Amino acid sequence: MIRGIPEVRLIDHEGKQVGVVPLAQAQEMARVKTLDLVEISPSANPPVCKIMDYGKYVFQQKKKQSEAKKKQKVIVVKEVQFRPRIDEHDFDFKKNHVLRFLQHGDKVKASIRFRGREMTHMELGRAVLDRLLTEVKEFGAPESPHPDVQGNRMTMVIAPIKAAH
């Protein structure tokens, strides 16, 4: 008996309702058909069991899971590093990378690394991030209004705008 339950609601191998039958009878019916008795819904009262080929059932479940996995979108976060006193050409070059990533549908983590005395001038890094945001605003928006500062790094995650695709 399945956890001391005397009877189950049975579905035969063709998918037809048999009704509520004693567990021993359901097991015998499965044995006669040389199939397995599989518990489909254990929380129901009485539990629902189905006569089927268990190996085939497991294969179909795995196939459904892999199909669902193929359809889901994987979110990729690309990182682009800036410096507080970045040159104009370098800024434009990295900004174009950010634009390409956003148009592709990836999130971008723009980070500014400070060295030595640059730590006292965090506003320079904030100005670089603000300028980047204004130049890519039609393709992406920041996930949070303020950059995250951890140690010598200031980071901001920019998510793509859906209309950009």
Chimera marker file (.cmm) of the C-alpha trace (Angstrom):
<marker_set name="trace">
<marker id="1" x="0.000" y="0.000" z="0.000" r="1" g="1" b="0" radius="0.5"/>
<marker id="2" x="1.135" y="3.536" z="-0.744" r="1" g="1" b="0" radius="0.5"/>
<marker id="3" x="1.648" y="5.033" z="2.740" r="1" g="1" b="0" radius="0.5"/>
<marker id="4" x="-1.209" y="3.007" z="4.181" r="1" g="1" b="0" radius="0.5"/>
<marker id="5" x="-3.834" y="4.204" z="1.686" r="1" g="1" b="0" radius="0.5"/>
<marker id="6" x="-6.258" y="1.378" z="0.844" r="1" g="1" b="0" radius="0.5"/>
<marker id="7" x="-7.759" y="2.746" z="-2.395" r="1" g="1" b="0" radius="0.5"/>
<marker id="8" x="-6.804" y="5.021" z="-5.287" r="1" g="1" b="0" radius="0.5"/>
<marker id="9" x="-8.544" y="6.862" z="-8.116" r="1" g="1" b="0" radius="0.5"/>
<marker id="10" x="-7.360" y="4.978" z="-11.202" r="1" g="1" b="0" radius="0.5"/>
<marker id="11" x="-6.822" y="6.099" z="-14.782" r="1" g="1" b="0" radius="0.5"/>
<marker id="12" x="-6.121" y="3.283" z="-17.236" r="1" g="1" b="0" radius="0.5"/>
<marker id="13" x="-3.380" y="3.134" z="-19.899" r="1" g="1" b="0" radius="0.5"/>
<marker id="14" x="-5.697" y="4.737" z="-22.506" r="1" g="1" b="0" radius="0.5"/>
<marker id="15" x="-6.442" y="7.745" z="-20.267" r="1" g="1" b="0" radius="0.5"/>
<marker id="16" x="-9.977" y="6.672" z="-19.293" r="1" g="1" b="0" radius="0.5"/>
<marker id="17" x="-11.277" y="7.042" z="-15.730" r="1" g="1" b="0" radius="0.5"/>
<marker id="18" x="-11.717" y="3.642" z="-14.049" r="1" g="1" b="0" radius="0.5"/>
<marker id="19" x="-12.849" y="5.109" z="-10.736" r="1" g="1" b="0" radius="0.5"/>
<marker id="20" x="-11.925" y="4.488" z="-7.111" r="1" g="1" b="0" radius="0.5"/>
<marker id="21" x="-10.498" y="0.959" z="-6.734" r="1" g="1" b="0" radius="0.5"/>
<marker id="22" x="-8.552" y="-0.885" z="-4.038" r="1" g="1" b="0" radius="0.5"/>
<marker id="23" x="-4.788" y="-0.423" z="-4.375" r="1" g="1" b="0" radius="0.5"/>
<marker id="24" x="-4.153" y="-4.153" z="-4.784" r="1" g="1" b="0" radius="0.5"/>
<marker id="25" x="-6.620" y="-4.314" z="-7.709" r="1" g="1" b="0" radius="0.5"/>
<marker id="26" x="-4.944" y="-1.304" z="-9.383" r="1" g="1" b="0" radius="0.5"/>
<marker id="27" x="-1.510" y="-2.942" z="-9.015" r="1" g="1" b="0" radius="0.5"/>
<marker id="28" x="-2.865" y="-6.212" z="-10.467" r="1" g="1" b="0" radius="0.5"/>
<marker id="29" x="-4.396" y="-4.350" z="-13.464" r="1" g="1" b="0" radius="0.5"/>
<marker id="30" x="-1.020" y="-2.723" z="-14.148" r="1" g="1" b="0" radius="0.5"/>
<marker id="31" x="0.772" y="-6.080" z="-13.839" r="1" g="1" b="0" radius="0.5"/>
<marker id="32" x="-1.647" y="-7.693" z="-16.334" r="1" g="1" b="0" radius="0.5"/>
<marker id="33" x="-0.916" y="-4.955" z="-18.902" r="1" g="1" b="0" radius="0.5"/>
<marker id="34" x="2.852" y="-5.224" z="-18.111" r="1" g="1" b="0" radius="0.5"/>
<marker id="35" x="2.906" y="-1.520" z="-17.292" r="1" g="1" b="0" radius="0.5"/>
<marker id="36" x="3.624" y="0.485" z="-14.140" r="1" g="1" b="0" radius="0.5"/>
<marker id="37" x="1.222" y="2.028" z="-11.619" r="1" g="1" b="0" radius="0.5"/>
<marker id="38" x="2.358" y="5.657" z="-11.301" r="1" g="1" b="0" radius="0.5"/>
<marker id="39" x="1.080" y="8.031" z="-8.611" r="1" g="1" b="0" radius="0.5"/>
<marker id="40" x="0.146" y="11.232" z="-10.472" r="1" g="1" b="0" radius="0.5"/>
<marker id="41" x="-1.434" y="13.349" z="-7.737" r="1" g="1" b="0" radius="0.5"/>
<marker id="42" x="-0.493" y="12.195" z="-4.216" r="1" g="1" b="0" radius="0.5"/>
<marker id="43" x="-2.203" y="15.147" z="-2.500" r="1" g="1" b="0" radius="0.5"/>
<marker id="44" x="-5.684" y="14.283" z="-3.856" r="1" g="1" b="0" radius="0.5"/>
<marker id="45" x="-8.116" y="12.318" z="-1.734" r="1" g="1" b="0" radius="0.5"/>
<marker id="46" x="-7.925" y="9.444" z="-2.722" r="1" g="1" b="0" radius="0.5"/>
<marker id="47" x="-4.576" y="9.721" z="-4.563" r="1" g="1" b="0" radius="0.5"/>
<marker id="48" x="-4.717" y="9.618" z="-8.369" r="1" g="1" b="0" radius="0.5"/>
<marker id="49" x="-2.757" y="6.829" z="-10.041" r="1" g="1" b="0" radius="0.5"/>
<marker id="50" x="-2.323" y="6.007" z="-13.711" r="1" g="1" b="0" radius="0.5"/>
<marker id="51" x="-1.330" y="2.816" z="-15.497" r="1" g="1" b="0" radius="0.5"/>
<marker id="52" x="1.532" y="3.720" z="-17.861" r="1" g="1" b="0" radius="0.5"/>
<marker id="53" x="5.083" y="2.965" z="-18.940" r="1" g="1" b="0" radius="0.5"/>
<marker id="54" x="7.108" y="4.841" z="-16.310" r="1" g="1" b="0" radius="0.5"/>
<marker id="55" x="10.262" y="5.068" z="-18.446" r="1" g="1" b="0" radius="0.5"/>
<marker id="56" x="8.287" y="6.667" z="-21.277" r="1" g="1" b="0" radius="0.5"/>
<marker id="57" x="6.658" y="9.066" z="-18.781" r="1" g="1" b="0" radius="0.5"/>
<marker id="58" x="10.042" y="10.184" z="-17.398" r="1" g="1" b="0" radius="0.5"/>
<marker id="59" x="11.359" y="10.669" z="-20.955" r="1" g="1" b="0" radius="0.5"/>
<marker id="60" x="8.371" y="12.855" z="-21.880" r="1" g="1" b="0" radius="0.5"/>
<marker id="61" x="8.776" y="14.945" z="-18.703" r="1" g="1" b="0" radius="0.5"/>
<marker id="62" x="12.468" y="15.562" z="-19.505" r="1" g="1" b="0" radius="0.5"/>
<marker id="63" x="11.555" y="16.464" z="-23.072" r="1" g="1" b="0" radius="0.5"/>
<marker id="64" x="8.977" y="19.022" z="-21.829" r="1" g="1" b="0" radius="0.5"/>
<marker id="65" x="11.548" y="20.543" z="-19.458" r="1" g="1" b="0" radius="0.5"/>
<marker id="66" x="14.158" y="20.880" z="-22.207" r="1" g="1" b="0" radius="0.5"/>
<marker id="67" x="11.577" y="22.525" z="-24.514" r="1" g="1" b="0" radius="0.5"/>
<marker id="68" x="10.700" y="25.030" z="-21.769" r="1" g="1" b="0" radius="0.5"/>
<marker id="69" x="14.404" y="25.695" z="-21.192" r="1" g="1" b="0" radius="0.5"/>
<marker id="70" x="14.943" y="26.444" z="-24.895" r="1" g="1" b="0" radius="0.5"/>
<marker id="71" x="12.170" y="29.033" z="-24.889" r="1" g="1" b="0" radius="0.5"/>
<marker id="72" x="13.375" y="31.030" z="-21.888" r="1" g="1" b="0" radius="0.5"/>
<marker id="73" x="15.600" y="34.082" z="-22.395" r="1" g="1" b="0" radius="0.5"/>
<marker id="74" x="18.950" y="34.057" z="-20.628" r="1" g="1" b="0" radius="0.5"/>
<marker id="75" x="19.841" y="37.475" z="-19.238" r="1" g="1" b="0" radius="0.5"/>
<marker id="76" x="23.497" y="38.295" z="-19.768" r="1" g="1" b="0" radius="0.5"/>
<marker id="77" x="25.230" y="41.099" z="-17.876" r="1" g="1" b="0" radius="0.5"/>
<marker id="78" x="28.159" y="42.642" z="-19.745" r="1" g="1" b="0" radius="0.5"/>
<marker id="79" x="30.602" y="44.850" z="-17.848" r="1" g="1" b="0" radius="0.5"/>
<marker id="80" x="32.246" y="47.969" z="-19.263" r="1" g="1" b="0" radius="0.5"/>
<marker id="81" x="34.862" y="49.697" z="-17.097" r="1" g="1" b="0" radius="0.5"/>
<marker id="82" x="35.483" y="53.432" z="-17.099" r="1" g="1" b="0" radius="0.5"/>
<marker id="83" x="37.922" y="55.695" z="-15.276" r="1" g="1" b="0" radius="0.5"/>
<marker id="84" x="36.954" y="59.005" z="-13.605" r="1" g="1" b="0" radius="0.5"/>
<marker id="85" x="39.227" y="61.059" z="-15.911" r="1" g="1" b="0" radius="0.5"/>
<marker id="86" x="38.529" y="59.131" z="-19.133" r="1" g="1" b="0" radius="0.5"/>
<marker id="87" x="39.625" y="60.567" z="-22.477" r="1" g="1" b="0" radius="0.5"/>
<marker id="88" x="36.912" y="61.673" z="-24.954" r="1" g="1" b="0" radius="0.5"/>
<marker id="89" x="37.749" y="59.043" z="-27.577" r="1" g="1" b="0" radius="0.5"/>
<marker id="90" x="37.919" y="56.245" z="-24.979" r="1" g="1" b="0" radius="0.5"/>
<marker id="91" x="34.531" y="57.293" z="-23.588" r="1" g="1" b="0" radius="0.5"/>
<marker id="92" x="32.919" y="57.231" z="-27.053" r="1" g="1" b="0" radius="0.5"/>
<marker id="93" x="34.514" y="53.867" z="-27.839" r="1" g="1" b="0" radius="0.5"/>
<marker id="94" x="33.183" y="52.284" z="-24.629" r="1" g="1" b="0" radius="0.5"/>
<marker id="95" x="29.809" y="54.016" z="-25.012" r="1" g="1" b="0" radius="0.5"/>
<marker id="96" x="29.451" y="52.322" z="-28.425" r="1" g="1" b="0" radius="0.5"/>
<marker id="97" x="30.092" y="48.959" z="-26.750" r="1" g="1" b="0" radius="0.5"/>
<marker id="98" x="27.367" y="49.739" z="-24.206" r="1" g="1" b="0" radius="0.5"/>
<marker id="99" x="24.954" y="50.681" z="-27.011" r="1" g="1" b="0" radius="0.5"/>
<marker id="100" x="25.705" y="47.469" z="-28.904" r="1" g="1" b="0" radius="0.5"/>
<marker id="101" x="25.126" y="45.347" z="-25.788" r="1" g="1" b="0" radius="0.5"/>
<marker id="102" x="21.836" y="47.120" z="-25.003" r="1" g="1" b="0" radius="0.5"/>
<marker id="103" x="20.594" y="46.730" z="-28.586" r="1" g="1" b="0" radius="0.5"/>
<marker id="104" x="21.422" y="43.033" z="-28.394" r="1" g="1" b="0" radius="0.5"/>
<marker id="105" x="19.194" y="42.795" z="-25.286" r="1" g="1" b="0" radius="0.5"/>
<marker id="106" x="21.919" y="42.356" z="-22.664" r="1" g="1" b="0" radius="0.5"/>
<marker id="107" x="22.177" y="44.278" z="-19.410" r="1" g="1" b="0" radius="0.5"/>
<marker id="108" x="25.289" y="46.407" z="-18.962" r="1" g="1" b="0" radius="0.5"/>
<marker id="109" x="27.176" y="46.942" z="-15.716" r="1" g="1" b="0" radius="0.5"/>
<marker id="110" x="29.030" y="50.237" z="-16.078" r="1" g="1" b="0" radius="0.5"/>
<marker id="111" x="31.735" y="50.460" z="-13.447" r="1" g="1" b="0" radius="0.5"/>
<marker id="112" x="34.197" y="53.177" z="-12.580" r="1" g="1" b="0" radius="0.5"/>
<marker id="113" x="37.401" y="52.227" z="-10.816" r="1" g="1" b="0" radius="0.5"/>
<marker id="114" x="39.098" y="54.818" z="-8.638" r="1" g="1" b="0" radius="0.5"/>
<marker id="115" x="42.803" y="54.709" z="-7.756" r="1" g="1" b="0" radius="0.5"/>
<marker id="116" x="44.601" y="56.488" z="-4.953" r="1" g="1" b="0" radius="0.5"/>
<marker id="117" x="43.586" y="60.115" z="-4.546" r="1" g="1" b="0" radius="0.5"/>
<marker id="118" x="40.775" y="59.765" z="-7.093" r="1" g="1" b="0" radius="0.5"/>
<marker id="119" x="38.715" y="58.323" z="-4.206" r="1" g="1" b="0" radius="0.5"/>
<marker id="120" x="38.333" y="61.853" z="-2.818" r="1" g="1" b="0" radius="0.5"/>
<marker id="121" x="36.674" y="62.989" z="-6.069" r="1" g="1" b="0" radius="0.5"/>
<marker id="122" x="33.772" y="60.549" z="-6.403" r="1" g="1" b="0" radius="0.5"/>
<marker id="123" x="31.760" y="63.281" z="-8.153" r="1" g="1" b="0" radius="0.5"/>
<marker id="124" x="34.001" y="62.861" z="-11.244" r="1" g="1" b="0" radius="0.5"/>
<marker id="125" x="32.933" y="59.225" z="-11.495" r="1" g="1" b="0" radius="0.5"/>
<marker id="126" x="29.304" y="60.153" z="-10.964" r="1" g="1" b="0" radius="0.5"/>
<marker id="127" x="29.605" y="62.711" z="-13.796" r="1" g="1" b="0" radius="0.5"/>
<marker id="128" x="30.940" y="60.019" z="-16.154" r="1" g="1" b="0" radius="0.5"/>
<marker id="129" x="28.011" y="57.715" z="-15.297" r="1" g="1" b="0" radius="0.5"/>
<marker id="130" x="25.479" y="60.557" z="-15.704" r="1" g="1" b="0" radius="0.5"/>
<marker id="131" x="26.939" y="61.424" z="-19.106" r="1" g="1" b="0" radius="0.5"/>
<marker id="132" x="26.786" y="57.765" z="-20.162" r="1" g="1" b="0" radius="0.5"/>
<marker id="133" x="23.139" y="57.515" z="-19.067" r="1" g="1" b="0" radius="0.5"/>
<marker id="134" x="22.125" y="60.633" z="-21.016" r="1" g="1" b="0" radius="0.5"/>
<marker id="135" x="23.857" y="59.358" z="-24.168" r="1" g="1" b="0" radius="0.5"/>
<marker id="136" x="22.254" y="55.875" z="-24.060" r="1" g="1" b="0" radius="0.5"/>
<marker id="137" x="18.836" y="56.850" z="-22.637" r="1" g="1" b="0" radius="0.5"/>
<marker id="138" x="16.882" y="55.814" z="-25.754" r="1" g="1" b="0" radius="0.5"/>
<marker id="139" x="18.299" y="52.275" z="-25.554" r="1" g="1" b="0" radius="0.5"/>
<marker id="140" x="18.612" y="51.640" z="-21.816" r="1" g="1" b="0" radius="0.5"/>
<marker id="141" x="17.606" y="52.826" z="-18.376" r="1" g="1" b="0" radius="0.5"/>
<marker id="142" x="19.336" y="52.387" z="-15.014" r="1" g="1" b="0" radius="0.5"/>
<marker id="143" x="17.932" y="49.711" z="-12.711" r="1" g="1" b="0" radius="0.5"/>
<marker id="144" x="18.476" y="51.942" z="-9.673" r="1" g="1" b="0" radius="0.5"/>
<marker id="145" x="18.588" y="55.752" z="-9.544" r="1" g="1" b="0" radius="0.5"/>
<marker id="146" x="21.891" y="55.891" z="-7.650" r="1" g="1" b="0" radius="0.5"/>
<marker id="147" x="25.164" y="54.097" z="-8.421" r="1" g="1" b="0" radius="0.5"/>
<marker id="148" x="26.379" y="51.443" z="-6.008" r="1" g="1" b="0" radius="0.5"/>
<marker id="149" x="29.716" y="52.261" z="-4.342" r="1" g="1" b="0" radius="0.5"/>
<marker id="150" x="31.772" y="49.379" z="-2.970" r="1" g="1" b="0" radius="0.5"/>
<marker id="151" x="35.356" y="50.042" z="-2.010" r="1" g="1" b="0" radius="0.5"/>
<marker id="152" x="37.143" y="51.687" z="-4.925" r="1" g="1" b="0" radius="0.5"/>
<marker id="153" x="34.372" y="50.917" z="-7.446" r="1" g="1" b="0" radius="0.5"/>
<marker id="154" x="31.199" y="52.750" z="-8.420" r="1" g="1" b="0" radius="0.5"/>
<marker id="155" x="28.798" y="50.592" z="-10.456" r="1" g="1" b="0" radius="0.5"/>
<marker id="156" x="25.451" y="51.039" z="-12.145" r="1" g="1" b="0" radius="0.5"/>
<marker id="157" x="23.455" y="48.385" z="-14.029" r="1" g="1" b="0" radius="0.5"/>
<marker id="158" x="21.702" y="49.598" z="-17.180" r="1" g="1" b="0" radius="0.5"/>
<marker id="159" x="18.838" y="47.449" z="-18.489" r="1" g="1" b="0" radius="0.5"/>
<marker id="160" x="17.757" y="47.525" z="-22.139" r="1" g="1" b="0" radius="0.5"/>
<marker id="161" x="14.468" y="49.189" z="-23.041" r="1" g="1" b="0" radius="0.5"/>
<marker id="162" x="12.113" y="46.675" z="-24.696" r="1" g="1" b="0" radius="0.5"/>
<marker id="163" x="11.311" y="48.944" z="-27.676" r="1" g="1" b="0" radius="0.5"/>
<marker id="164" x="14.999" y="48.975" z="-28.635" r="1" g="1" b="0" radius="0.5"/>
<marker id="165" x="14.821" y="45.414" z="-30.071" r="1" g="1" b="0" radius="0.5"/>
<link id1="1" id2="2" r="1" g="1" b="0" radius="0.2"/>
<link id1="2" id2="3" r="1" g="1" b="0" radius="0.2"/>
<link id1="3" id2="4" r="1" g="1" b="0" radius="0.2"/>
<link id1="4" id2="5" r="1" g="1" b="0" radius="0.2"/>
<link id1="5" id2="6" r="1" g="1" b="0" radius="0.2"/>
<link id1="6" id2="7" r="1" g="1" b="0" radius="0.2"/>
<link id1="7" id2="8" r="1" g="1" b="0" radius="0.2"/>
<link id1="8" id2="9" r="1" g="1" b="0" radius="0.2"/>
<link id1="9" id2="10" r="1" g="1" b="0" radius="0.2"/>
<link id1="10" id2="11" r="1" g="1" b="0" radius="0.2"/>
<link id1="11" id2="12" r="1" g="1" b="0" radius="0.2"/>
<link id1="12" id2="13" r="1" g="1" b="0" radius="0.2"/>
<link id1="13" id2="14" r="1" g="1" b="0" radius="0.2"/>
<link id1="14" id2="15" r="1" g="1" b="0" radius="0.2"/>
<link id1="15" id2="16" r="1" g="1" b="0" radius="0.2"/>
<link id1="16" id2="17" r="1" g="1" b="0" radius="0.2"/>
<link id1="17" id2="18" r="1" g="1" b="0" radius="0.2"/>
<link id1="18" id2="19" r="1" g="1" b="0" radius="0.2"/>
<link id1="19" id2="20" r="1" g="1" b="0" radius="0.2"/>
<link id1="20" id2="21" r="1" g="1" b="0" radius="0.2"/>
<link id1="21" id2="22" r="1" g="1" b="0" radius="0.2"/>
<link id1="22" id2="23" r="1" g="1" b="0" radius="0.2"/>
<link id1="23" id2="24" r="1" g="1" b="0" radius="0.2"/>
<link id1="24" id2="25" r="1" g="1" b="0" radius="0.2"/>
<link id1="25" id2="26" r="1" g="1" b="0" radius="0.2"/>
<link id1="26" id2="27" r="1" g="1" b="0" radius="0.2"/>
<link id1="27" id2="28" r="1" g="1" b="0" radius="0.2"/>
<link id1="28" id2="29" r="1" g="1" b="0" radius="0.2"/>
<link id1="29" id2="30" r="1" g="1" b="0" radius="0.2"/>
<link id1="30" id2="31" r="1" g="1" b="0" radius="0.2"/>
<link id1="31" id2="32" r="1" g="1" b="0" radius="0.2"/>
<link id1="32" id2="33" r="1" g="1" b="0" radius="0.2"/>
<link id1="33" id2="34" r="1" g="1" b="0" radius="0.2"/>
<link id1="34" id2="35" r="1" g="1" b="0" radius="0.2"/>
<link id1="35" id2="36" r="1" g="1" b="0" radius="0.2"/>
<link id1="36" id2="37" r="1" g="1" b="0" radius="0.2"/>
<link id1="37" id2="38" r="1" g="1" b="0" radius="0.2"/>
<link id1="38" id2="39" r="1" g="1" b="0" radius="0.2"/>
<link id1="39" id2="40" r="1" g="1" b="0" radius="0.2"/>
<link id1="40" id2="41" r="1" g="1" b="0" radius="0.2"/>
<link id1="41" id2="42" r="1" g="1" b="0" radius="0.2"/>
<link id1="42" id2="43" r="1" g="1" b="0" radius="0.2"/>
<link id1="43" id2="44" r="1" g="1" b="0" radius="0.2"/>
<link id1="44" id2="45" r="1" g="1" b="0" radius="0.2"/>
<link id1="45" id2="46" r="1" g="1" b="0" radius="0.2"/>
<link id1="46" id2="47" r="1" g="1" b="0" radius="0.2"/>
<link id1="47" id2="48" r="1" g="1" b="0" radius="0.2"/>
<link id1="48" id2="49" r="1" g="1" b="0" radius="0.2"/>
<link id1="49" id2="50" r="1" g="1" b="0" radius="0.2"/>
<link id1="50" id2="51" r="1" g="1" b="0" radius="0.2"/>
<link id1="51" id2="52" r="1" g="1" b="0" radius="0.2"/>
<link id1="52" id2="53" r="1" g="1" b="0" radius="0.2"/>
<link id1="53" id2="54" r="1" g="1" b="0" radius="0.2"/>
<link id1="54" id2="55" r="1" g="1" b="0" radius="0.2"/>
<link id1="55" id2="56" r="1" g="1" b="0" radius="0.2"/>
<link id1="56" id2="57" r="1" g="1" b="0" radius="0.2"/>
<link id1="57" id2="58" r="1" g="1" b="0" radius="0.2"/>
<link id1="58" id2="59" r="1" g="1" b="0" radius="0.2"/>
<link id1="59" id2="60" r="1" g="1" b="0" radius="0.2"/>
<link id1="60" id2="61" r="1" g="1" b="0" radius="0.2"/>
<link id1="61" id2="62" r="1" g="1" b="0" radius="0.2"/>
<link id1="62" id2="63" r="1" g="1" b="0" radius="0.2"/>
<link id1="63" id2="64" r="1" g="1" b="0" radius="0.2"/>
<link id1="64" id2="65" r="1" g="1" b="0" radius="0.2"/>
<link id1="65" id2="66" r="1" g="1" b="0" radius="0.2"/>
<link id1="66" id2="67" r="1" g="1" b="0" radius="0.2"/>
<link id1="67" id2="68" r="1" g="1" b="0" radius="0.2"/>
<link id1="68" id2="69" r="1" g="1" b="0" radius="0.2"/>
<link id1="69" id2="70" r="1" g="1" b="0" radius="0.2"/>
<link id1="70" id2="71" r="1" g="1" b="0" radius="0.2"/>
<link id1="71" id2="72" r="1" g="1" b="0" radius="0.2"/>
<link id1="72" id2="73" r="1" g="1" b="0" radius="0.2"/>
<link id1="73" id2="74" r="1" g="1" b="0" radius="0.2"/>
<link id1="74" id2="75" r="1" g="1" b="0" radius="0.2"/>
<link id1="75" id2="76" r="1" g="1" b="0" radius="0.2"/>
<link id1="76" id2="77" r="1" g="1" b="0" radius="0.2"/>
<link id1="77" id2="78" r="1" g="1" b="0" radius="0.2"/>
<link id1="78" id2="79" r="1" g="1" b="0" radius="0.2"/>
<link id1="79" id2="80" r="1" g="1" b="0" radius="0.2"/>
<link id1="80" id2="81" r="1" g="1" b="0" radius="0.2"/>
<link id1="81" id2="82" r="1" g="1" b="0" radius="0.2"/>
<link id1="82" id2="83" r="1" g="1" b="0" radius="0.2"/>
<link id1="83" id2="84" r="1" g="1" b="0" radius="0.2"/>
<link id1="84" id2="85" r="1" g="1" b="0" radius="0.2"/>
<link id1="85" id2="86" r="1" g="1" b="0" radius="0.2"/>
<link id1="86" id2="87" r="1" g="1" b="0" radius="0.2"/>
<link id1="87" id2="88" r="1" g="1" b="0" radius="0.2"/>
<link id1="88" id2="89" r="1" g="1" b="0" radius="0.2"/>
<link id1="89" id2="90" r="1" g="1" b="0" radius="0.2"/>
<link id1="90" id2="91" r="1" g="1" b="0" radius="0.2"/>
<link id1="91" id2="92" r="1" g="1" b="0" radius="0.2"/>
<link id1="92" id2="93" r="1" g="1" b="0" radius="0.2"/>
<link id1="93" id2="94" r="1" g="1" b="0" radius="0.2"/>
<link id1="94" id2="95" r="1" g="1" b="0" radius="0.2"/>
<link id1="95" id2="96" r="1" g="1" b="0" radius="0.2"/>
<link id1="96" id2="97" r="1" g="1" b="0" radius="0.2"/>
<link id1="97" id2="98" r="1" g="1" b="0" radius="0.2"/>
<link id1="98" id2="99" r="1" g="1" b="0" radius="0.2"/>
<link id1="99" id2="100" r="1" g="1" b="0" radius="0.2"/>
<link id1="100" id2="101" r="1" g="1" b="0" radius="0.2"/>
<link id1="101" id2="102" r="1" g="1" b="0" radius="0.2"/>
<link id1="102" id2="103" r="1" g="1" b="0" radius="0.2"/>
<link id1="103" id2="104" r="1" g="1" b="0" radius="0.2"/>
<link id1="104" id2="105" r="1" g="1" b="0" radius="0.2"/>
<link id1="105" id2="106" r="1" g="1" b="0" radius="0.2"/>
<link id1="106" id2="107" r="1" g="1" b="0" radius="0.2"/>
<link id1="107" id2="108" r="1" g="1" b="0" radius="0.2"/>
<link id1="108" id2="109" r="1" g="1" b="0" radius="0.2"/>
<link id1="109" id2="110" r="1" g="1" b="0" radius="0.2"/>
<link id1="110" id2="111" r="1" g="1" b="0" radius="0.2"/>
<link id1="111" id2="112" r="1" g="1" b="0" radius="0.2"/>
<link id1="112" id2="113" r="1" g="1" b="0" radius="0.2"/>
<link id1="113" id2="114" r="1" g="1" b="0" radius="0.2"/>
<link id1="114" id2="115" r="1" g="1" b="0" radius="0.2"/>
<link id1="115" id2="116" r="1" g="1" b="0" radius="0.2"/>
<link id1="116" id2="117" r="1" g="1" b="0" radius="0.2"/>
<link id1="117" id2="118" r="1" g="1" b="0" radius="0.2"/>
<link id1="118" id2="119" r="1" g="1" b="0" radius="0.2"/>
<link id1="119" id2="120" r="1" g="1" b="0" radius="0.2"/>
<link id1="120" id2="121" r="1" g="1" b="0" radius="0.2"/>
<link id1="121" id2="122" r="1" g="1" b="0" radius="0.2"/>
<link id1="122" id2="123" r="1" g="1" b="0" radius="0.2"/>
<link id1="123" id2="124" r="1" g="1" b="0" radius="0.2"/>
<link id1="124" id2="125" r="1" g="1" b="0" radius="0.2"/>
<link id1="125" id2="126" r="1" g="1" b="0" radius="0.2"/>
<link id1="126" id2="127" r="1" g="1" b="0" radius="0.2"/>
<link id1="127" id2="128" r="1" g="1" b="0" radius="0.2"/>
<link id1="128" id2="129" r="1" g="1" b="0" radius="0.2"/>
<link id1="129" id2="130" r="1" g="1" b="0" radius="0.2"/>
<link id1="130" id2="131" r="1" g="1" b="0" radius="0.2"/>
<link id1="131" id2="132" r="1" g="1" b="0" radius="0.2"/>
<link id1="132" id2="133" r="1" g="1" b="0" radius="0.2"/>
<link id1="133" id2="134" r="1" g="1" b="0" radius="0.2"/>
<link id1="134" id2="135" r="1" g="1" b="0" radius="0.2"/>
<link id1="135" id2="136" r="1" g="1" b="0" radius="0.2"/>
<link id1="136" id2="137" r="1" g="1" b="0" radius="0.2"/>
<link id1="137" id2="138" r="1" g="1" b="0" radius="0.2"/>
<link id1="138" id2="139" r="1" g="1" b="0" radius="0.2"/>
<link id1="139" id2="140" r="1" g="1" b="0" radius="0.2"/>
<link id1="140" id2="141" r="1" g="1" b="0" radius="0.2"/>
<link id1="141" id2="142" r="1" g="1" b="0" radius="0.2"/>
<link id1="142" id2="143" r="1" g="1" b="0" radius="0.2"/>
<link id1="143" id2="144" r="1" g="1" b="0" radius="0.2"/>
<link id1="144" id2="145" r="1" g="1" b="0" radius="0.2"/>
<link id1="145" id2="146" r="1" g="1" b="0" radius="0.2"/>
<link id1="146" id2="147" r="1" g="1" b="0" radius="0.2"/>
<link id1="147" id2="148" r="1" g="1" b="0" radius="0.2"/>
<link id1="148" id2="149" r="1" g="1" b="0" radius="0.2"/>
<link id1="149" id2="150" r="1" g="1" b="0" radius="0.2"/>
<link id1="150" id2="151" r="1" g="1" b="0" radius="0.2"/>
<link id1="151" id2="152" r="1" g="1" b="0" radius="0.2"/>
<link id1="152" id2="153" r="1" g="1" b="0" radius="0.2"/>
<link id1="153" id2="154" r="1" g="1" b="0" radius="0.2"/>
<link id1="154" id2="155" r="1" g="1" b="0" radius="0.2"/>
<link id1="155" id2="156" r="1" g="1" b="0" radius="0.2"/>
<link id1="156" id2="157" r="1" g="1" b="0" radius="0.2"/>
<link id1="157" id2="158" r="1" g="1" b="0" radius="0.2"/>
<link id1="158" id2="159" r="1" g="1" b="0" radius="0.2"/>
<link id1="159" id2="160" r="1" g="1" b="0" radius="0.2"/>
<link id1="160" id2="161" r="1" g="1" b="0" radius="0.2"/>
<link id1="161" id2="162" r="1" g="1" b="0" radius="0.2"/>
<link id1="162" id2="163" r="1" g="1" b="0" radius="0.2"/>
<link id1="163" id2="164" r="1" g="1" b="0" radius="0.2"/>
<link id1="164" id2="165" r="1" g="1" b="0" radius="0.2"/>
</marker_set>
